[in-house]
Amino acid sequence: MALNIEPLVETILKEIGEDPAREGLKRTPARVARALEEMTSGYRADIDAIFNGAFFTVPYREMVVVKDIAFHSMCEHHMLPFTGKVHVAYIPDHTIVGLSKIPRLVDAFSRRLQIQERLTIQIAETLERKLKPKGVGVIIEARHMCMTMRGAKNETSLAVTSSLLGCFGTDPKVRQEFLALAGRRGS
């Protein structure tokens, strides 16, 4: 699906005082269109196809953790990138999912205009709905360019969000184990 935004990018270039006809910018509108198409491909992602039936009945009842999942997204307020790591855990209730499906789920939701809080919830609630586990935990740590390049201009801030569903939210021992395995200190 090709986005029809090249004329709009050309207009933006003119509005900021650039010459879209100069050598370095001649193909920029097409590049921006292709980049935005890729960076927003999550709108066209089929979540069921991501899982591709990779659910398995296994008598495993301990925590499954996939941590340090790198992601890139764009904030919906300024359309600037935010990037970081996602830590995901769940405790199965007889059903597990192929481990590669978790980073793919993160990628699908992060390739949309987002806010970190919604991204955290979407990942957790989707895993809860698809797996019906005893609990799900998601932690996202990210740096936001809208805070480093503009506004506060703070280079060192790290935003951390969490969603703790089921036993992750009700059982302090499960919460502590998840925080320890994800490399976060808990209280």
N, C-alpha and C positions, 0 to 999 in steps of 0.2 A: 504494500500500500504506500504510494508516494504522497507525501504531504504537499499541498499546494501553497507553500508559504514563501517561495522564492521572491515574489514581488514585494511581500511584506518586509522581508529582510533587507531588500534593496532600499525600501523606504526608510527603515530604521537607520541604515548606514548614512543616508542623506541627512536625516534629521539630527544625527549626532555630529555632523560636519565632515563626513568622509565622502570620498568620490568612489562610488561603486564600480566605476570603469577603470580605476587604476589597476596596475598589474597584479598586485597582491590581493586585491579584493574581487577580481573579475568572477571567480568561481565560488566566492564565499557564500552567496545565497543558496546555491545548490548543496554546498557542504553542510551548511546549517540545517537545511531541510533533512538531509540524510542523517545527521547527528541527532536531531530531535525525534525523527522516526525511530531510531534505535533506542534512544534514552526514554521514550514513552511507550515502548513495545508492550509493557505490562497491561495496558488497556486492552490489548488484543489477545492476551494470554488466556488460555482455557485451563483453569485450575484442575479440572478433572483429568485433562490430558497430561498435565504435569505429573500427577500421581500415577497415571497409566496402569492402574490396577495393581500397583506394587505394594499391596497389603498382604501380610502373612500372619497366620495364626501360630504363635509361638508361646510356650509357657514361661516366658521371661517376664519377671515382675519387678525388676530393679530399674533405676533411672537410666535413660538413654540420653546422652548429651552430645550435641554437635556444636562445637564452639569456634569462635574466631572466623565466622563466615563473613568474608569481606563483601561490602555492598556499596553502591553508589546510587544516590537518588537526587531529586531536585525539589527544593522547597516550593510549595505552591504559592507562597507569599511574594517571593522575589525571583523565582525561577533560577536560583543559584544552587550549585551542588551542595549536598551534604554527604559525607562518606564516613564509614566506620566499620564496626564489627557487630555481628549478631551472635548471641549465644542462645541456643534453643535446647530445651530438655522436655521429656515427657516420661511418665511412668505408665507402661502399657497395661491394659486390662485384656490380655490375650491377643491383641493385634499390634503388630509393629509395621513400620513402613520402610521401604528401601532408603538407606541413609542419604543417597544422592538427591532424593526428592526434596529434602529440607532446604538445602541451598538453592535449588531451583524455585521453590516457593518464595523464599526471601527475594530472589532476583525478580520474579514476576511482580510482586507487590512494590518493590523499590523502583521499578521502571515505570513509575507514574508520578505525576506531581503529588507530593506528599507532605505530611508533617510527621515527625518522628513518632509522636504519640499514636497516631492512627496506624502507622506501619507496624508498630509493636503489637497493637491489638489485632490487626488483620492476620498476622502470622499465628498468634496464639489461638484465636477463635477458629481459624481454618483447621489447624491441627486438632483442636478439640472436637470439631464437627466431624472430621474425616476419620479420626482414630478412636474416638470415644474412650480416651485413656482415663486413668485415675486422676491425672493432673497434667498441666502444661505450664512451663515457665519460659519466658522470653525476656532477654535483656538486650538492649541496643545501646551501644556507645558510639557517639558520632561527633564529628567536627562540622560545623555549619559555616559555609563561606559567607552567608548573609550576616554572620556575626564577626567574621575575620576581615572581610574586604570592605565592609560598609558598617554603618551603625556603630556598634560598640567597638569595633576594630580590635577585638580581643583575640590574640593569636593562640592562647593556651586553653580556652574553655573547651570542655568536653561535656556534651549533654548525655545523660544516662536516663533511659526509660525502662520500665519493666511491666510485664503483664503476668500475673500469677493466678492461674485458674485451677479449680479443684483442690487437690491436696497441697499444691504449691502455695495456695493462699491461706489454707486452714491449718496446716501442720507445720509448726516452727522447725521441726527437725528436717523435713523435706526441703523447706525454704533454705535452711542453713547449708544443707548438702549441695543444693543447686548453686548457691552463691559461692561456696568453696570450689566446686568443680569448674565454675565459670571464671574463677579467679577474681571474684569480687568479695569484699569484706561485708559481712552481714551484721545486723544488730539484734 
